[in-house]
């Protein structure tokens, strides 16, 4: 049942608010970094092949 009383609400305990997780948190994940590394290596190999191999 919904409490509709007008009593004062006790203060919440001092719990630090969670910080939002942004881009740096995402980049620290190993699977993401491995996949980005593989894609980067494939792009680098394609660029070297186009530039130096006849």
N, C-alpha and C positions, 0 to 999 in steps of 0.2 A: 504494500500500500504506500502511496506517495505521502511523504511527510510535508505538510503545509504549515507547520507551526512557524511563528515568527521569532523563535528563540535565536540567540546569537550562535553562530556556528563556531566551534572551537578552531583555533588557528592550526593550519597544517604543520606537521613537523618540518624542521629545516632540512629538506632534501634538495641537493643541488639539481637544477634542471638539466636534462640531457642536452648536450650540444648537438646541433644538427650535423649529420654526417654528409660531407660534401665530396668533391671530386678527388681529393687526395686520399680519402678513405677507400674509394672505389679503385683507385690505381694501386693501392697496396695489396690487393687481392691477387694471390699467385696465379689462379687460372686465367684471369684477365691479362696479366702481364705476359704469361707464356703465349697466349694466343696472339697478343699484339706483337710479341717478338717474332713469332713464326711468320705473321703477315709482313712485318717489316723486312725480314730476311728474304722472303719471296720477292718483294718489290725491289730490293737491292740487287738480287741475282738477275731479275729481269732487266733492270737498268744497265747493269754491267754487261749483260749479254748483248743488249741493243747497241751499246757504245763501242765495245771492243771486239766482238766476235763477228766475223764476216759472214 
